Amino acid sequence: MSIVETLSFEPNPKRQKIEPVSTNSLSYSTCIHSFARHGVCTACNSLVDKRHFRSFHYLSDGTQIRHDSIALAKRLTTKFSCMGEKKLHLVLDLDHTLVHTTSVPSLTEAEKYLIQETGSRHDLWLLKSNEDPVEHLIKLRPFVHDFLREAHKMFTMYVYTKGNRYYAESVLELIDPKRIYFRKRVITREESPYMKTLDLVLADERGVVIVDDTSDVWPDHKSNLVEISGYNYFRMSNSQCSRAYSEERVDESECNGELANVLRLLKEVHCGFFRVKEELESQDVRLLLQEIEFNRGVLH
């Protein structure tokens, strides 16, 4: 359960259902409370000025947090997660990180056999949409289910994709159909159309690890980033390789592939962070990642 569902910064917080409010019956107030839903303060029921709030509706419908309260909300989220569940936060990209997706018309002759295999394979799915007449194939990266199951023990996980929400939700139906791992923590291009940023992740940056195959989309958070090699199962239009995995009818290794390697690193980070329990407030995954990278450089 997220901080926006369990916490209030108000002196005497009371749970109440927020009903739609007519703007004719309310005017902007001097309310300084921290949480609002659909433009209405959850503490005093006054209409708030949306310029003073940031939307986190993807976490909980209509949820908004006052700008000057976000840093505190992030710190409390990380503190409670660390102390209570012994978990950090993990932000995962989708495309070329957990899956590879291609359009059916772009398949080469050597790949078209895959269309018939979609009904019998657990790692290959045909995506059809009323919004898009073009059908797509989604290929899950080897080890993805094991990766998510093990990472879930150590991290509260987010999906952060440059794809649209329909696409993200479709992929999650395949890798997390019961929403055990991600719940509603899905950020798409609707919320973040340009660069990716941890500003939209409700957790302190010192406790967040990012896994993405593209570093350029994280201009302000490279110290939190674990860059994974991109997963390209289908033939890429600009690929220089002689044959793709799909054409060769082979795949990336499960036990020694990129997700398995990243999982080992994540376990190392988690172990290092929680090694000294009384110093959790001063621990920082960015320093741990830097230290791990340095040590591996020395060993090699």
C-alpha positions as CSV (number, residue, x, y, z in Angstrom):
1,M,0.0,0.0,0.0
2,S,1.4,3.4,-1.0
3,I,2.0,6.4,1.2
4,V,-0.9,8.2,-0.5
5,E,-3.3,5.5,0.7
6,T,-2.0,5.2,4.2
7,L,-0.6,8.5,5.4
8,S,-1.9,12.0,5.9
9,F,0.1,14.9,7.2
10,E,-2.9,16.6,8.8
11,P,-3.3,16.8,12.6
12,N,-6.5,14.7,12.8
13,P,-6.8,12.9,9.5
14,K,-10.2,11.4,8.8
15,R,-11.0,8.9,6.1
16,Q,-13.8,10.2,3.9
17,K,-15.2,9.6,0.5
18,I,-14.6,12.5,-1.8
19,E,-17.7,13.3,-3.8
20,P,-17.6,15.3,-7.0
21,V,-17.9,19.0,-6.0
22,S,-19.4,21.8,-8.1
23,T,-17.1,24.7,-8.6
24,N,-20.1,26.9,-8.1
25,S,-20.3,25.8,-4.4
26,L,-16.6,26.1,-3.6
27,S,-13.9,28.7,-4.2
28,Y,-10.1,28.3,-4.0
29,S,-9.1,28.5,-0.3
30,T,-5.9,29.1,1.6
31,C,-5.9,25.4,2.4
32,I,-2.3,24.2,3.2
33,H,-3.1,20.5,3.6
34,S,-0.9,18.0,1.6
35,F,-3.4,15.7,-0.1
36,A,-6.2,16.3,-2.6
37,R,-8.3,14.1,-4.8
38,H,-9.8,15.4,-8.1
39,G,-9.0,19.0,-6.9
40,V,-10.6,18.7,-3.5
41,C,-8.6,18.7,-0.3
42,T,-9.0,15.3,1.5
43,A,-8.8,17.0,4.9
44,C,-11.0,20.1,4.8
45,N,-13.0,19.4,1.5
46,S,-12.0,22.8,0.0
47,L,-11.2,23.3,-3.6
48,V,-7.5,23.5,-4.1
49,D,-5.4,25.3,-6.7
50,K,-4.0,22.6,-9.0
51,R,-0.9,24.7,-9.7
52,H,0.2,23.9,-6.1
53,F,-0.1,20.2,-6.6
54,R,1.4,17.4,-8.6
55,S,-0.8,14.5,-9.9
56,F,-0.1,11.0,-8.8
57,H,-3.3,9.6,-10.3
58,Y,-1.6,6.5,-11.6
59,L,-1.1,5.4,-8.0
60,S,-4.6,6.2,-6.8
61,D,-7.4,7.7,-8.9
62,G,-7.3,11.5,-8.8
63,T,-4.6,11.7,-6.1
64,Q,-2.6,15.0,-5.9
65,I,0.1,16.0,-3.5
66,R,1.2,19.5,-2.7
67,H,4.6,20.4,-4.3
68,D,6.1,21.3,-0.9
69,S,5.0,18.0,0.6
70,I,6.3,15.6,-2.1
71,A,9.8,15.4,-0.7
72,L,8.5,14.5,2.7
73,A,6.1,11.9,1.2
74,K,9.0,10.4,-0.7
75,R,11.2,10.2,2.5
76,L,8.4,8.6,4.5
77,T,7.6,6.1,1.8
78,T,11.2,5.0,1.7
79,K,11.6,5.0,5.4
80,F,8.5,2.9,6.0
81,S,9.4,0.5,3.1
82,C,12.9,0.0,4.5
83,M,12.0,-0.3,8.1
84,G,8.7,-2.3,7.7
85,E,9.2,-4.5,4.6
86,K,13.0,-4.3,4.2
87,K,12.4,-3.2,0.6
88,L,13.9,-0.7,-1.7
89,H,12.2,0.7,-4.9
90,L,12.9,-0.6,-8.4
91,V,11.9,1.2,-11.7
92,L,11.8,-1.1,-14.7
93,D,11.6,-0.2,-18.4
94,L,9.5,-2.5,-20.7
95,D,10.8,-2.4,-24.3
96,H,14.1,-4.2,-24.8
97,T,14.4,-4.6,-21.1
98,L,11.6,-7.1,-20.2
99,V,10.1,-7.7,-23.6
100,H,10.6,-7.1,-27.3
101,T,7.7,-6.1,-29.5
102,T,7.4,-5.9,-33.2
103,S,4.6,-5.4,-35.7
104,V,3.4,-8.4,-37.7
105,P,3.9,-6.7,-41.1
106,S,7.6,-6.1,-40.3
107,L,8.3,-9.9,-39.8
108,T,10.8,-11.3,-42.2
109,E,9.9,-14.5,-44.1
110,A,12.1,-16.4,-41.7
111,E,10.1,-15.1,-38.7
112,K,6.6,-15.7,-40.0
113,Y,6.4,-19.2,-38.4
114,L,6.0,-17.3,-35.1
115,I,2.5,-16.3,-35.9
116,Q,1.3,-19.9,-35.7
117,E,3.2,-20.4,-32.4
118,T,1.5,-17.7,-30.4
119,G,-1.2,-20.0,-29.2
120,S,1.1,-22.7,-27.9
121,R,4.0,-20.7,-26.3
122,H,4.1,-19.1,-22.9
123,D,6.6,-16.4,-24.0
124,L,5.0,-15.2,-27.2
125,W,1.8,-13.3,-27.6
126,L,-0.2,-11.6,-30.4
127,L,-1.5,-8.2,-29.5
128,K,-4.6,-7.0,-31.2
129,S,-6.3,-3.6,-30.6
130,N,-9.3,-1.8,-31.8
131,E,-7.3,1.4,-31.5
132,D,-4.5,0.1,-33.8
133,P,-5.3,-2.0,-36.9
134,V,-1.7,-3.3,-37.0
135,E,-1.2,-6.5,-35.0
136,H,2.0,-6.9,-32.9
137,L,4.0,-9.8,-31.5
138,I,5.2,-9.5,-27.9
139,K,8.1,-11.7,-26.9
140,L,9.0,-12.0,-23.2
141,R,12.6,-11.9,-22.3
142,P,14.0,-15.2,-21.0
143,F,14.0,-15.4,-17.2
144,V,11.5,-12.5,-16.8
145,H,9.1,-14.4,-14.6
146,D,11.9,-15.6,-12.2
147,F,13.4,-12.1,-12.3
148,L,10.1,-10.4,-11.2
149,R,9.4,-13.0,-8.5
150,E,12.9,-12.7,-6.9
151,A,13.0,-8.9,-7.3
152,H,9.6,-8.5,-5.7
153,K,11.1,-9.9,-2.5
154,M,13.5,-7.0,-2.3
155,F,11.8,-4.1,-4.1
156,T,8.6,-2.3,-4.5
157,M,8.5,-2.2,-8.3
158,Y,7.3,0.4,-10.9
159,V,7.0,0.1,-14.7
160,Y,8.2,3.2,-16.6
161,T,7.7,3.1,-20.3
162,K,7.6,5.5,-23.2
163,G,4.8,3.4,-24.7
164,N,1.2,4.4,-24.2
165,R,-1.0,3.1,-21.3
166,Y,-2.9,0.6,-23.5
167,Y,0.4,-1.1,-24.5
168,A,1.8,-1.1,-20.9
169,E,-1.4,-2.6,-19.5
170,S,-1.3,-5.2,-22.3
171,V,2.2,-6.3,-21.4
172,L,1.4,-6.4,-17.7
173,E,-1.5,-8.8,-18.5
174,L,1.2,-11.1,-19.7
175,I,3.9,-10.7,-17.0
176,D,1.8,-9.7,-14.0
177,P,-1.8,-10.6,-14.6
178,K,-2.8,-10.6,-10.9
179,R,-0.9,-7.3,-10.3
180,I,1.2,-8.9,-7.6
181,Y,4.3,-7.1,-8.6
182,F,3.3,-3.7,-9.9
183,R,-0.3,-3.0,-8.7
184,K,-1.0,0.5,-10.2
185,R,2.6,1.6,-10.3
186,V,2.8,2.2,-14.1
187,I,4.1,5.4,-15.6
188,T,3.6,5.9,-19.4
189,R,4.1,8.6,-21.9
190,E,0.8,10.0,-20.9
191,E,2.4,11.1,-17.6
192,S,5.9,11.5,-18.9
193,P,6.0,12.3,-22.7
194,Y,9.6,13.5,-22.9
195,M,12.4,12.4,-20.6
196,K,12.0,9.9,-17.8
197,T,12.3,11.2,-14.2
198,L,12.2,10.0,-10.7
199,D,10.1,13.0,-9.8
200,L,7.1,10.9,-10.7
201,V,8.2,8.0,-8.5
202,L,7.0,8.3,-4.9
203,A,10.2,7.2,-3.2
204,D,13.4,8.9,-2.0
205,E,16.1,8.7,-4.8
206,R,18.6,7.2,-2.3
207,G,16.4,4.1,-2.3
208,V,15.6,3.8,-6.0
209,V,17.3,1.6,-8.6
210,I,16.5,2.0,-12.3
211,V,16.9,-0.8,-14.9
212,D,16.7,0.4,-18.5
213,D,18.4,-0.4,-21.7
214,T,18.6,3.3,-22.6
215,S,20.6,5.7,-20.4
216,D,19.8,8.9,-22.5
217,V,16.2,9.0,-21.3
218,W,17.4,9.4,-17.7
219,P,19.5,12.7,-17.9
220,D,19.1,13.5,-14.2
221,H,19.3,10.1,-12.7
222,K,22.2,8.2,-14.2
223,S,23.6,7.5,-10.8
224,N,20.5,5.4,-10.0
225,L,20.7,3.6,-13.3
226,V,21.7,0.0,-14.1
227,E,22.0,-0.1,-17.9
228,I,21.0,-3.5,-19.2
229,S,21.9,-4.7,-22.7
230,G,18.9,-4.4,-25.0
231,Y,16.9,-7.5,-25.7
232,N,16.3,-7.8,-29.5
233,Y,14.6,-11.0,-30.3
234,F,13.0,-10.0,-33.7
235,R,14.9,-8.7,-36.7
236,M,15.5,-5.0,-36.2
237,S,15.2,-2.8,-39.3
238,N,18.6,-1.2,-38.6
239,S,20.3,-4.4,-37.4
240,Q,23.7,-5.3,-38.8
241,C,23.6,-8.9,-37.4
242,S,23.4,-11.7,-40.0
243,R,20.5,-13.4,-38.2
244,A,18.1,-12.5,-35.4
245,Y,17.3,-14.8,-32.5
246,S,13.9,-15.4,-34.1
247,E,15.3,-16.3,-37.4
248,E,17.8,-18.7,-35.8
249,R,15.1,-20.2,-33.5
250,V,17.3,-19.7,-30.5
251,D,17.1,-17.2,-27.6
252,E,19.1,-15.4,-24.9
253,S,20.3,-17.6,-22.1
254,E,18.0,-17.8,-19.0
255,C,20.6,-18.6,-16.3
256,N,23.4,-16.5,-17.8
257,G,21.4,-13.9,-19.6
258,E,21.1,-10.2,-18.9
259,L,18.2,-10.4,-16.5
260,A,19.9,-13.0,-14.4
261,N,23.0,-10.9,-14.3
262,V,21.0,-7.8,-13.3
263,L,19.2,-9.8,-10.6
264,R,22.6,-10.8,-9.0
265,L,23.6,-7.1,-9.0
266,L,20.2,-6.1,-7.4
267,K,20.7,-8.7,-4.7
268,E,24.2,-7.3,-4.0
269,V,22.7,-3.8,-3.7
270,H,19.9,-4.9,-1.4
271,C,22.4,-6.8,0.8
272,G,24.7,-3.8,1.0
273,F,21.9,-1.4,1.8
274,F,20.6,-3.4,4.7
275,R,23.9,-4.7,6.0
276,V,23.9,-2.3,8.9
277,K,20.4,-1.8,10.1
278,E,21.0,1.1,12.5
279,E,22.5,3.2,9.6
280,L,19.6,2.9,7.1
281,E,18.9,6.6,7.1
282,S,22.4,7.3,5.7
283,Q,22.4,4.4,3.1
284,D,22.3,5.3,-0.6
285,V,21.9,2.9,-3.5
286,R,23.8,5.4,-5.7
287,L,26.9,5.0,-3.7
288,L,26.5,1.3,-3.6
289,L,26.1,1.1,-7.4
290,Q,29.2,3.2,-7.7
291,E,31.2,1.0,-5.3
292,I,30.0,-2.2,-7.0
293,E,31.0,-0.8,-10.4
294,F,34.4,0.2,-9.1
295,N,35.1,-3.2,-7.5
296,R,34.1,-5.1,-10.6
297,G,36.4,-2.8,-12.6
298,V,39.3,-3.7,-10.3
299,L,38.6,-7.4,-10.5
300,H,38.5,-7.3,-14.3
